[in-house]
């Protein structure tokens, strides 16, 4: 491995700044930012894709689409041609929300 030695004592502050700027510009010119979170998801997600992305069950996903007295719906589904779909932007926003949702009596009693 070849090492370069720079003698700092022989540089003025301006020269050091220019040297730093040159190296920084070179490093930034080779930088590729990471893809934004969720960019690999389609614009509209199915129920299964949404539940997999959020790592919740389909039942929880359904519960999150209901407005209750305690909280508004976490995700609003779209119904297109008989299919339930979710917008990618809404799913990504739900990923950032804290998950402190309690079951309500209406949700717990719906299977009766």
C-alpha positions in Angstrom: 0.0 0.0 0.0 1.4 3.4 -1.0 1.0 6.2 1.5 1.2 9.9 0.8 2.7 12.2 3.3 1.4 15.8 3.5 3.4 18.3 5.5 0.8 20.5 7.2 3.4 22.8 8.5 4.2 24.1 5.0 0.6 25.0 4.1 -1.2 28.2 4.7 -4.8 28.0 6.0 -6.0 29.0 2.5 -3.9 26.2 0.9 -5.3 23.7 3.4 -8.8 24.8 2.7 -8.3 24.4 -1.1 -6.8 21.0 -0.6 -9.7 20.0 1.6 -12.2 21.4 -1.0 -10.5 19.5 -3.8 -10.7 16.2 -2.0 -14.3 16.8 -0.8 -15.4 17.7 -4.4 -13.8 14.5 -5.7 -15.5 12.4 -3.0 -18.9 14.0 -3.7 -18.6 13.6 -7.4 -18.4 9.8 -6.9 -21.3 9.7 -4.4 -24.6 8.1 -5.3 -27.3 8.7 -2.8 -29.3 5.7 -1.6 -32.8 5.1 -3.2 -35.6 6.7 -1.1 -37.4 4.4 1.3 -40.2 2.6 -0.5 -39.2 3.5 -4.0 -39.4 -0.2 -4.9 -43.1 -0.3 -4.0 -45.8 0.2 -6.6 -48.0 3.3 -6.5 -51.0 1.2 -5.3 -50.4 -1.8 -3.0 -52.7 -4.8 -2.4 -53.8 -5.7 1.0 -51.1 -8.4 1.2 -48.3 -6.1 0.0 -49.4 -3.5 2.5 -49.6 -5.9 5.4 -46.2 -7.4 4.5 -44.7 -3.9 4.3 -46.1 -2.8 7.6 -45.4 -6.2 9.1 -49.0 -6.6 10.5 -51.7 -9.1 9.9 -54.5 -8.6 7.4 -56.9 -8.3 10.4 -54.8 -5.5 11.9 -54.7 -3.8 8.5 -58.5 -3.9 8.3 -58.8 -2.5 11.9 -56.4 0.3 11.0 -58.8 1.3 8.2 -61.6 2.0 10.6 -62.3 5.4 12.3 -63.0 4.9 16.0 -63.8 7.3 18.8 -60.2 6.9 20.1 -58.4 7.6 16.8 -58.9 8.3 13.2 -58.1 5.6 10.6 -54.4 4.9 10.2 -54.8 4.0 6.5 -57.7 4.8 4.1 -58.2 2.1 1.5 -59.2 2.7 -2.0 -61.8 0.4 -3.6 -61.1 0.0 -7.3 -63.0 -2.6 -9.3 -63.8 -4.6 -6.2 -60.2 -4.6 -4.9 -58.9 -3.0 -1.8 -55.7 -1.0 -2.5 -53.6 1.4 -0.5 -51.5 4.4 -1.8 -47.8 4.0 -1.4 -47.4 7.4 0.2 -50.0 6.5 2.9 -48.3 3.2 3.6 -44.9 4.9 4.0 -46.4 7.5 6.3 -48.0 4.7 8.4 -44.5 3.2 8.7 -43.4 6.3 10.5 -46.3 6.5 13.0 -45.8 5.0 16.4 -47.8 1.8 16.9 -49.8 2.3 20.1 -53.2 1.4 18.9 -55.7 -0.3 21.3 -58.5 -2.5 20.1 -61.9 -0.9 20.5 -65.0 -2.7 21.7 -66.5 -2.3 18.2 -63.5 -4.1 16.7 -63.3 -6.8 19.3 -67.0 -7.6 19.0 -67.2 -7.6 15.3 -66.8 -11.4 15.0 -70.0 -12.0 17.0 
